[in-house]
Amino acid sequence: MPGVYIKTYGCQMNERDSEQVSKMLSERGYAMVHDETEADVILLNTCSVRDMAEQKAIGKMGMLRKLRQQRPHLVFGYLGCMAQARGESLLKTSPHVDLVVGTQKFHRVADYVDELLHTRMHALIDDERRPIVDTDEEPGSQSTIRDQDLVPRQVTAFVSIMQGCNMHCAFCIVPQTRGAERGRPINDIVAEVRSLAERGIKEVTLLGQIVNLYGRHEFPKVDGKSPFVQLLEAVCAVDGIERVRFTSPHPIGYRDDLIEAFTRLPKLVEHIHLPLQSGSDRILKIMRRGYTAEKFLSLATRIRDARPGMAITTDIIVGFPGETDADYEMTRALCEAASFDNAFVFRYSPRQNTPAATMEQQVPEEVKEARNQDLLNVVNRHCAEKLQSLVGSTVEVLCEGPSRHNPDRLTGRTRTNKIVIFEGAPRHVGAVFPVHITRASGFTLYGDPVLHID
């Protein structure tokens, strides 16, 4: 039974794509292994959002090359966003690679692996090695990431509802790596969610590049509701599903019908992601974001008013081309005003073939790093304050399983996406129950279950 090792870089959509590849290979008789030295096939599912992610993948692939000395038949492959963006050029960067598969061809990976492994097992000289590169577009690819291979006692799952993005922000390579917006039909998504619920899943997270713009060019509004709100209603109606999340959205996708949905769909959790990127109107305009700092803050207020206790997280880029000290201070001030529950703060990284990459006034790396660290201090202070405010309160927790750092204890998440560690037993996994919070440390809450769960 050939072994396959898959390493994933980047976002939850990449994780979901890797799960699909793993399931398809397992159905072909491959064994998924956790140690690359035991593998016959090594696949790196890559990210192109930042240069560091690409360099990590290329560096990892270079380090793995020596394994072929002990396993001459070994098949190496790049999957995903970097594979899509760089294509055949990766064979020059990593000449030992056998497979390069783009973002619309994950469902072809098992066929290609079969072909390559058979060739390598029966022809062990490099002259006979013919790499496969497939980065072509494929209609309907958005509906190929739909089958899930769950682990025992898994209680949460990601559900891919669309591929691609039409926004073309100046800094972002995603429209090039994932293509144009393409949504799966609502009935197909609901069928997948229903199947997950029947297999014990209690919480689903709907995934898309701009998830809250799902279906806007493909499916009609019904009774004034966007396709995304129609989908939320249908998913929330599935028996057995207790919580519904979604990521990653865009502020312009939080329209009236979506905000109103938080007032009447209790399974929608009290947590949204609201990417800011910059607090400077001038920089936001250059970024092509489509909103101002004032509109962003107004939107955050409206969402918090719609659902009391709402937690808001965000994404921020520091050091975008032309960002001055004054522009950065506007971002800092907005973070103070918005009081985010957490934030992903990134130093701007030029992406090939994006407008921002060739803009003048590129910010020096040392300035980016200083702003990054300063803003992290602001974000972490607000995060710590919010966690500390929960000490002494009782929160609803979905128990997900043993803690990664202490398997003798259990871990779960609140509806606001806070991690909680507590005492319990294996039978508690998958249950939803109240936990009294006794302390907060770092980004984690600690507590005691209020009720005994049989």
Secondary structure, DSSP 4 states (H G I P E B T S, - for coil): --EEEEEE-SSHHHHHHHHHHHHHHHHTTPEE-S-GGG-SEEEEEE--SSHHHHHHHHHHHHHHGGGGGT-TT-EEEEEEHHHHHHGGGHHHHSTT--EEE-TT-GGGHHHHHHHHHHHHHH--SGGG---EEE----TTGGGS-----PPTT--EEEEE-EE------TT--HHHHH-S-EE--HHHHHHHHHHHHHTT--EEEEE-TTGGGTTTTTS--BTTB-HHHHHHHHHHTSTT--EEEEE---GGG--HHHHHHTTT-TTB-SEEE---B-S-HHHHHHHT-S--HHHHHHHHHHHHHHSTT-EEEEEEEES-TT--HHHHHHHHHHHHHHT-SEEEEEE----TTSGGGG-SSPPPHHHHHHHHHHHHHHHHHHHHHHHHHTTT-EEEEEEEEE-SS-TTSEEEEETT--EEEE---GGGTT-EEEEEEEEEETTEEEEEESS---
